[in-house]
Amino acid sequence: MEYRNWDVRIEDRILTLSLRRADQQNTLNAETMIELQKVSTRIRNDDAVRVVILRGEGRHFSTGVDIQMLAERMDLPSDENRRFLAGLQRCLDDFELLGKPTIARLHGFCIGGGLLLALCCDFRIASKRTVFSLPEIKLGLPFLWGTRRITRVVGMPAAKEILYFGGRFGAEKARQYGLIHQVAAPDELDRAVDDMAKRLLESPAKALELSKRIVHAGDDLTLRESQNLELEIVADLLAGPETKNAFKNYIEKRGVMD
């Protein structure tokens, strides 16, 4: 299936999803978001895909939501805007909740909605030259589609600093905040991303999928509720062939369970 705004390639069970709006600095418009949702639906149950790498073509990962798209809606009724924005929000939610582990490869500008998109991934690896910002406050708006995504990653104090001032900061500062997992030299970025993807391939697919489900669902549950979810999932997995095979391989490789 072809997409106007995304390039999709699969090699050795790794799907690379590339935003291809380089002539518009990889801004995110409604069509882009809807296509992202379609890609998510397409690969959700595709056993040929084990890991997803998200990247942007050209000079930047993404400079955020298309400002013109929002400007065109300024005179529309609030209810209509609410429905429109909620629909786009669901596009990001569906991508974030993919059962596959996801890695964002970041370079150039990673700003506004672009940073939010990266935060929908499980891991983020950035070139040391990457520039980050959440500048919505300068447009007279609070952050859209994921303030909770910011606070759960960096904590309340850092989130306030990032959101209230809307300033730009580099990769090392982003790492200090906890926004990214790894910083790489520009010429080492692809290797760092590929190495992480290959490491993820070593883990059993079903266990990865359910671990991601536990982490995301458990974030909104009480401790007891999250423990019950773990019990339900692990009890079912213990009887499955993938887990039995993983136990066998681990014991053979390590000799003991340590």
N, C-alpha and C positions, 0 to 999 in steps of 0.2 A: 504494500500500500504506500502511495506517495503522499507526502505532506508539503504544503507550501512553505511552512516556516521551520520544519524540523527535518534533519537527515538522520535516518535510522540504519545502523549497520551492526551486524552480529558476527563475531569471530570468536571461536573457541569458548562458547557459552557466555561471552561478555557482550552485552549490547551497549553500543556507544550512541547516545542521543545528543545530537548537535543542533543548537539553535542557530539558524542560518538567516539572520537579519542584520548581517554585518554592515550593510549600507545605512542602517538606521540604529547603529550601535547596539544591536540586539535588544531593543526595547520590547516590552511585552504588551501586545494589544489583545483584544478579545479573541480574535481568530487564533492567535498563538496559544492562548490558554486553553481554548476548546480543543485544539489539536493535541495539546499535551494530555488532556483527559482521554482522548481517543487512543493515544499511544499507550497510556497506562492500562486502559481496558484491554487493548490488544495483547499486551505481554503479561498480564496478571497471571494467567494460567498456562503460559507457554513454558514447558519444561526445558526447552532448548535455551532459555535465558536464565542464567544463574546470578549474574551481577549486572548492574546498570551504571554506566559512567555518563554523567551529565556535563556538557561543555558548551562553550559558545565559539562560533567561528569568528575569524577576524581579530581585531585588536582588543576586544573586550569580552568578558563573560556576559554581562548585561548591565545596561545603564538604567534599568528599572521599567516601571509601567510607562506606557506611552502617554505623555502629558496631554497630547491633543485629544486622546480618547476621553480623558476626564474633563477637559475644557468644554468639549461638545455636549456634556451632560449637565452643565451648570444651571441651565434654565428648565430642566425637566423636573417633574414632581418627585418628591422624596421617596414615595412608595415605589415608583418605577426604578429609581436609582438603587434602592435597597434590593430589589429583586435582581437587577443586573449584576450588582457587586456580589451578591450571595452566590449567583451562578458561577462567577469566576472563582470565588473562594472555594467552591466545591471541586473545581478543576485541580487546584493545588492540593486539597485534602486527599483526593484520589491518588495523586502522584506520591504524596508522602506516605500513604498507607499501603503502597505496593509491598507484597511479601518478599520481594527481592532486596538484597542490600544495595544501597545506592551511594555513589561517590561523586561529589561535585569537584570538577577541575576548574580552578579559578585563576583568572589572569586579567590584566588591564583593570577596568572599572567593574566593581561588583557593588552596585548601588541600589538603594530602595527596594523595589520589587525583585530586582536581581538577587540581592542578598537574601530576601525572603525565600526565593526559589531555592537558593543554595541551602538554606536552613531546613528545607523539606527533605534534604538528603541525610543519610546516616553519617557520612563522613565528608569532610571538606579539606582539600589540599590546595594550597595557594602558592603561586609564584611570589617571591619576595618583593616583586614590584607591584603587586595587586593593591588597588586603592579601594577602601570600603567607606560606605556612608549610608545613613538613613536620613535623607534631607527633607522628608515630608513636612516637618515643622515649618520649614521656610516657605512652604506653599500654603501655609495656614491650615494644615491638616494633621491629625494624629496619624500614627502608622496604621496601615490597612492590611488586612488578611493575615495577621499573625503576631500581634504584640506578645501573646503568650509564647510564641515560638522563640522570641528574643529572651524573655525573662527566664524561661526554663533552661536555656543554654548558658546565659551569662550571669543570671541572678538579678535581683531588683536594682541594687545600686548601680551596677554597670549599665543595665538597660536604660535607666533614667539618664545617665550621662550621654549615652549614644543617641537617645531619642529626643531629649530636651534641647540639645545644642545642634544636632544635625550636621556636625562637622565631619571632615574626612580624616581617615587614619590608615596607616599602612599595615602590612601583613604581620609584623612583629607585635604591634599593638593588638591586632585582631586575635593573635594567638594568646596574648596575655589575658584578654577578655574571655577566652575559651570559645570564640566563634569558629576557629579552624583547628584542625588536628595536626597539621603539618605544614611547614614552609619549605619550599624548594627553590633552588636557583632556576631561572627561566629555562635553561637548557636541560634541566633535570626533572622538570615538572611531569612530562609524559611518563618517564620511567617510574617516578614515585607513585603516580596514579596506577600504572599497570602493575607494579609490584603489590600494591594493596589489593587490587582486584584479583590477582592470582592467589594471594593468601586467603581471600574469602572463598575461593573455589575449593579450598582444601577442607572446608567445613561442610558437614551434611546439609543439604538444601532444606529439608523439612525442619531441622532443628534451627537453622537460621531464620526461616520464615516465622516460626512460632516464637523464637526469642524476640524478634522485632514486634510481634503482636503483643507479647507480654510487656515489653518496655513501653509501648505506646498506650495500650489500654490501661496498664497499671498506673500510669501517670495521673489518671483521673479517678483512681479507685482508692479506697482505704487500704491500709496494710493487710487487714484480714481478707478483704475482697481480692486483692492482688495475689495473696497466698493461695486462696481457693482456685483462682484461675491457673496458677502454676501447677497445683495438684492435679487439676483436671487434664491439663495438657501433658504433663510428664507421665501420668498414669497411662494415658493412651499411647504415648511414644514408646514406653518401655516394651510394649508388646509388638512393636513394628520392626520390620526387617532392616530398615536403615539404621536404627539405633543399635540393633544387635550386631550389625556389620561394623559400625563405628567402634563399639566396645571391643570387638575382636581385633580390629586393626590397631587400636590404641594399645591394647595389652601386648600384642605382638611387637609393636614398635618400641614401647617403653619398658616392657618386662613387668612392671608393676603399676598400679594406679597411684600416682603420686600427685 
